[in-house]
Amino acid sequence: MTDNLEPLRNIEGFPLGKDEDLHALSNPPYYTAYPNPHIADFIKHYGKPYDEATDDYHREPFVTDVSEGKNDPIYNAHGYHTKVPYKAIIPFVEHYTLPGEIVFDGFCGTGMTGIAAQISGRRAILCDLSPAATFISHNYNHTISAEKYETEMNRILQKVESECAWMYETKHSNGHIGRINYVIWSDVFLCSYCGSEVIFWDAAVDTYEGKVLDEFNCPTCKAEMKKRGSQRATELFFDSAIGKNVEQNKRVPVLINYEADDRRHDKKPDSSDLELIKKIKLINIPYWFPTDRMPDGGESRRNDDAGITHVHHFFTKRNLWAFAACWNGFSENDHSSKHLLWTLTGILQRATIMHQLAITRMSTSKPIEGGKTAGHRRGTLYVPSLQVEFSTLALLKTRIREITKSLIASRDWTKSSILVSTQSSTRLENIPKESIDYIYTDPPFGENIMYSELNFLWESWLRVQTNNKDEAIINKSQRKSLDEYRNLMTACFSEDYRILKSGKWITVVFHNSKAKVWNAIQESLAHAGFIVAQVTVLDKVKKTHTQVTAAGAVQNDLVINAYKPRAGFTQRLISHAGRGLELDFVREHLRQLPIAVNVERSKEMLYSKYLAYYVQHGYQVMYNGEQFYRALAQWGLDERDGYWFADEAQAHEYEKRKIKTFGNKDITPQAVLFISDERSARQWVWNFLDEPKTYDEIYTKFMPAQQTSEDEIPELRTLLEESFVMSGGEWKRPDQLTQTELEHKRMERLLRQFNEYLAAAQTGQKLKEVRREAVLAGFTECYRAGKFQDIITLGKKLDKRLLEESPELFDFVDIAEAKIG
């Protein structure tokens, strides 16, 4: 089957490459190295059309212990920059879907979501902008016979060994021929005093203590040197692959690890080893290999100063030769070439000079020699000063064994259950609306990892490369700031919203990053139409998920569970512009939350959700915080232990579960783990004062819980005086009447402070530090009164970082500009 590419070229993310290479890499209908045109037929055949009138689907957000499952033959078959273990995804898939339903992942990476879906008896559509990612995903999910794979691999490997094994030979002390496992190479520096060459390994590696010295001495003149600031020795050579002279940092082999007489040995390279290296350098490699110039980018061009400017420069000559010989042999195998090439991509990074050495002490009585290999520095193209040149042949043998194990473990998978597409998630026009049952995705997070730059090494060998125009990333060379990242993520989540069935769920995994990026993700989800119902943080020690508020949670790996409101409800909101439907919105949201002790059910979080949704959609906001809190009781909603429920039945279910979980013990409010703004600070104090406490008791625990923030958090004493009461020398929670009075007075103070800020902004004054709660209260009142220009005036004078780290404030300014414009 060969697809016509012409109708697909205008789909965003269409990769870079010749048509013949795109077709050669693909395996339609299961996988295409371009936007997959078979998805609609797949959904029509396996999917179930959505009908809200007959749909009775309901799920609470999924929160439970999750096993990471990294010590697994399937997981370890192929590496990637980031990777969620499929065993951690399975519980989510099984919770949110039924067997046979369709799961989607628009940032699929290695395809772990597909594996989780297959094991769970579901089907999946996987998508990624990177051809390397989709190629890896397809081969992970579309397996072949383990026996056939092992036979073909060993047959071709044996052929390559017969040609290339001589390049990995060395002489043992008794004259026998040994087989090289790896060679340690060292950079060479120049002494700034005497000009002598200084081999870094010899001068800086303490082989007795097992460490690399920060300061070391020139062996010639004994002058003290440091790696940083020292000039590197270079060497000039003619690079026949690109037809010009190249100057690179000089590196020399310093130690060889090999096998001889059935034992492993270490040796310093002798004259025959050095002659072998010279011989290999003089011979032209008889096979194709990529000679692409590394693309623009801070990561992809980080090695330019070292003369490592093209793809083939990341390999030693013999590893490049052996790798190219394997690639040629595997490419010619028509039956299972894609899985064989997939194996090679799995060892590519370890076969480069990016593999670094970890020096560790083995004995105090004798010097270490080889130490331990540490792998490449993940998420970078960093070339270390001490490089480990692994034998490509040895790497391949090990990988064949690992993949054979993974194929045996996955022999029962249904090959027709997964479709993979190479395209941008900003435009999924080949996926029909309301056709997906669940979305699980792990999107790129800001500027942490430069995916297209890192994947260039893989994709140069595959001859198909990422079109990074729509890559969701913060990247200077691509001229993408936080705003561009936010806009691209909003486009992706908007497409997710379109293709997801109403009332269904999306789970977004978010790794450690900056608060501004976390907020951009939240904003993008909300602007797309999703409503976040649960944010959990993965405890990497206990391997559990703990409920947290959004504030301050970026220090951990997060799992965001959000839902798409039912179509009928959304249409009613749109037709009435939200007016008179505040109760309906809150009740609909409460029905999506877990019936448990849950911070999302607190009045503060409910108001925050209501305010954000109404502002983002441009609806009139009828309630400020104080009015909203009173309305909750007036609307007839049920309250238990400070948590609100949609109706009496939900509250009754909560009481049953509470007794089952806690017995007759008092409920401890769900803790706020971090204090990063005024709201989380007040909530932390409220939770802490389950019993009256002195100021000193509160202060001792309060201060360590605070994190760095752009918000001007009031002093602890101010927080206590504004929202709590003193009795008998101890602070305690106020009763309902007193709490209402305190909240009214606090709101008046916040609005006075806001008016001071506004007056200063109107005179052109920049506002470096402000109380965020005061700005939020003022923006809310301005929005309700239609004073959009006041919002814009103050917004322009606020510190940009405050807006980046405050989704609510950002939304007010954004919507106000839209209203005025």
ABEGO torsion letter per residue (X at the ends): XBBBAAAAAABBGBBBEBAAAAAAABBOAABBABBBAAAAAAAAAABBBBBAAABABBBBBBBBBBBAGABBAAAAABBBABBBBAAAAAAAAAAABBBGBBBBBABAEAGAAAAAAAAAGBBBBBBBABAAAAAAAAAAABBBBAAAAAAAAAAAAAAAAAAAAAAABBBBAAGBBBBBABBBBBBBBBBAAAGBBBBAAAAABBAAAGBBBABBBBAAAGBBBBABGBBBBBBBBBBAAAGBBBBBBBBBBABBBBBBGGBBBBBBBBAAAAAAAAAAAABBBABBBBABBBBBEAAAAAAAAAGBABAAAABBAAAAAAAAAAAAAAAABAAAAAAAAAAAAAAAAAABAABBBBBBBABAABBBBAEBBAEBBBGBABBBABBBBBBAAAAAAAAAAAAAAAAAAAAABBAAABBBBBBBAABBAABBBGABABBBBBBBBEAABBAAAAAAAAAAAAGBBBBAAABBBBBAAAGBBAAAAAAAAAAAAAAAAAABBBGBBBBBBBBBBBAAAAAAAAAAAAAAGBBBABBBBBBAAAGBBBBBBABGAAABBBBBBBBBBBAAAAAAAAAAGGBGAAAAAAAAAAAABBBBBBAAABAAAAAAAAAAAAAAAGBBBABBAAAAAAAAAAAGBBBBGGBBBABAAAAAAAAAAAAAAAEABBBBBBBBABBABAAAAAAAAAAAAABBBBAAAAAAAAAAABBBBABBBBBAAAAAAAABBBBGGBBBBBBAAAAAAAAAAAAAAAAAAAAAAAAAAAAGBBBABBBAAAAAAAAAAAAAAGBAAAAAAAAAABBAAAAAABAAAAAAAAAAAAAAX
